[in-house]
């Protein structure tokens, strides 16, 4: 029987021994209760020297370039995945990722691919590695993420891993670093926007073969990573796999 079927029609007033919101979340009361707070609570979610607070699902992170608003779940992921050997490990790395992401967002023809599409493509070769983008937009269901030879997160693995490649999310230098892998393996899927005319597009590498082409809602809105809404955008860009 669904829990909703047992919901009472009327909620009785009850007094809780402890009404501190953080304690209620850590130790929920045995009885069902609804508690309404007039003012939003702030969660201290800082780590090391990187200061951050979260309220109503949105995290504000204080970086050298200024405060950054980010989806709270994405911030939780970044805290546990980003690593750096600098004096300010997380803050320095996050600032670098933000700088690159803002540059990508400014590019006229750059569109991030939706996680639903990436999850589907991941299942084809059971891909464990993702290539492209920044840590602000890379989906968490890949064990390892890289840009060319640079590791963003995940363990260093000697053996070549099946991967999903976001071709527009790489620089020319990072694409060059991938050429040996693309030339010697066949367990990868590459996503791109057409590089030629609308009718006949140019494949990025001679080793690749186009298996799908789609128009319309194939990408996310620019800046979606700020609120975490994985929604599709309508535009004239074409996507090829």
HUUR-V659076 format. One line per field, one symbol per residue. ss: DSSP state (@ for helix, = for strand, . for the rest). phi: phi as a letter, one per 20 degrees, with the letter a starting at -180 (. if undefined). psi: psi as a letter, one per 20 degrees, with the letter a starting at -180 (. if undefined). A space follows every 10 residues. Layout:
BEGIN
ss=???
phi=???
psi=???
END
This chain:
BEGIN
ss=..@@@@.... .......... @@@@@@.... .......... ..==..=..= .====..=== ===..===== =@@@@@@@@@ @.......@@ @@@@@@@@@@ @@@@@@.... ..=.@@@@@@ @@@@@...== =......... ...====..= ===....... ..====@@@. .@@@@@@@@@ @@@@...=== ==........ .......... ..===...== ...@@@.... .==....=== .
phi=.fgffdfffc eefcdefcdf ffffffcfff efbddddfdf eddfdfblfe ebccblnddd dedgepfdeb ggfffffffd dfcbeffcgf ffffffffgf ffffffffde cfefffffff fgffdlfdcc domcffcffe edfbcbcmee eebnffdfff dfbddeffed effffffegg fffdccdccd dbdgddffec eeffcffecf dbbbdnecce ffnfffdmee dedebefddc c
psi=pqhhijpqhp pqpqpqhpjp hhhhggnqqh qpqpppphpq qppokqpcio pqqppkippo porhirqppq phhhghghhi hpqqjrhmfg ggghgggggh ghgghipgjp pqqqhgghhg hhigjlpiqp prarihipqi jphqprocip pgrrqopgqp qpqppngijq rhghghhigh ghhirjlqpp prqpibrhgo qpqhqhiqpp iqpqrcnjrr qpjhihijom qqqorjqqpq .
END
